[in-house]
Amino acid sequence: MYRLYLFRFEIPANSTILSPEMEALYNTRNRRERILFARQKYNQGYTQSEIALLLHSAISIVEKYLKISEEEISEALSFSRERQHQDEMSKKKAKIDEVKIMFQNSDLIEVICRKTGHTYQTVINYIFGSYSLVNSHYDNRIPGKLQKYEAEVVLLRSQDMTYKKITKIIRQKGYTGTVDVLRVFMQKNVNIRKILGYKRKKAKRNILYVNR
């Protein structure tokens, strides 16, 4: 004969502390790190299903990661704004060359304006060199609420201080933004350092980053 006793026991809720490397891998914005991690594990003998579990991702995503070429992985390192700036410069240079060729072929300025859609003054500038390929706003960084506190935020964060404590400290000095701005700034800072580290290793020389 068996006698049953009702009782209750507690299961401790252990919070899993992830390393910075794993946090970066779980962040889907770090596409390059996830691709390299997937390829590394695949070369070590892991199956696509096992890699998908490690990345908290779908198997179809892992398949795409493994099919990506080295050139496409390097392309992911480029800053989107820098790449966009280079494209705009190329397009503008093509327009200028087109106007100069038409002028060298003895086309009248009025004819060039009608064919290209440019204003009279724009055509004059293109012909006589009164122009700049670089957008005047490209190197001008719009000042934000956090800008003058950025160095202090990086220093305090390196001391393992939480974002809320950092926000409280800099608010006493005049900061009026939110704590989310600090998180976005630090995430961007970490990504930039990773990209620069890769580029320095690939170029085998020091590369200076200019904050824009």
Number of C-alpha atoms within 10 A of each C-alpha: 2 4 4 5 5 4 5 5 5 5 6 6 6 6 6 6 8 10 9 9 9 13 12 18 21 18 13 14 11 15 17 19 17 20 20 15 17 26 19 14 15 16 10 9 9 14 14 20 15 16 21 18 11 15 21 13 14 13 17 11 14 22 16 10 19 15 10 12 9 9 8 10 16 13 12 13 18 13 12 11 10 11 12 12 15 14 12 15 16 13 11 15 15 12 15 19 13 15 24 20 12 16 16 11 9 9 13 12 18 12 13 19 17 12 11 12 11 15 14 14 12 15 23 17 14 18 19 9 11 11 12 12 14 13 11 8 9 11 11 10 10 8 9 10 13 18 13 11 16 15 11 13 22 15 12 16 16 10 9 8 12 11 19 12 13 18 19 13 15 17 14 9 9 11 16 12 14 15 14 12 15 21 12 10 15 17 12 12 12 11 15 15 12 14 17 16 14 14 17 14 12 9 10 9 9 11 12 8 9 6 7 10
